[in-house]
Amino acid sequence: MESFPEGLSQKEFAALSECANEVATLSVDRLLSQAEDHLKRIQMLRSKNPHINVRLAEAIVRTFQDFFDDWENIPPHARSWCRGMVRYFCVADDDEHDYSSPTGFEDD
């Protein structure tokens, strides 16, 4: 029986599922690289929009680095959800746009 993430609305679960499917075949190194690239764009945009929550974005990427460092200990049924989380973070224009909203990373 496959386990599903708990505490998500139907809309959030659908978005996470879509993101997980989009990156199902990418290596963890490639996924982490995408997250780091997204973070670099965020850091560069800080000068144009000081309300971007760069600290939260940095904390999210550190969390990704931590679970990818421990990837072999992540249960296989949870790996697709972890991949989906990284993909969702890399999508700038989600429920709260990452580049224009001070709460842009709260849904990530």
N, C-alpha and C positions, 0 to 999 in steps of 0.2 A: 504494500500500500504506500503510495507516494504522499509525503507530507507537504502541506501548503503553508505559506506564511500566514500568520494570524494577525488580526487587528487592522486589516486593510479593507477599505470600501470596495465595492464591486468595480468601480472606475479605477481605483488604484491597482487592484489585482489585475485587471485587464491590461493596464499600461505596463506593469511589471512583467506579465506574461509575454506581451508583445516584444518588449526589450530583451527578455531572456532568449526568445526565439531568434531575434535579429543577430545575436552574438554567440549563438550556440557553438559555432565551429571555430571561434577565435581563441588563440592561446591566451593564457593569463598574462603573459608578458605584453601582448598586443593590447589587451584590455587596460592594463595598468598604464601603458603608454598613452592611450586615448584619454584616460582620466587626467594624467599629468599634463597633457597638451591643453585640455580644457581649463585646467587650473592656471596654466601660463597665460591663456587669453584673459581669464578673470583678473589676474594680477596686473596685466597691462591696462585693462579697462578701468582699474581703480582710479586713475587720475581723471578720467572723464566722468566717473560716477562714484563719488566717495561713499555712497550708501550701499554699494555692493558689499555683502558680508564675506570678505575674503577669508577671515579667520575660520568661519564655519566651513567654507569650501576646502581650506587646507586641512582641517580636522577630518573631513569626509575622506579626502585622498589618503591621509595617514591611516585611517581605518581600513581602506582598501589595501594598502600596502601590508598592513598587519595580517589581514585574513589571507592574502595571497602568499605571504611568507609561511603561513600555516596551512596551505591549500590541501596538502595530503591528509590532514586531520579533519578537514571539513567533510561531513557526511556526503556521499555522492548525491543523495536526493536534494541537498541544499545548494549544491554548486551552481545549478542553473539559476537559482534565485539570486545568488551572489553576483553572477554574471549580469543578470538583469538590472541589479542595483547600480552597477558600474555604468551600464549603457544609459540608464535613466539619468544619472548624474551628468553624463556627457551631452544630453539633449538640453540645449539652452532654453528653448521655447516650450517649456512644459506648463503645468498649471500656473506657476509663478516664474516669469522670465528671469533667468539667472543674471542677465546683464543690466536689467533696469529696475528690478525690485529689491528693496532691502530684505525682503523675506524670500528671495528667489531660491534659496537652498533648503528652506524648511520642509519642502515636500520631497527633497532628495534623501 
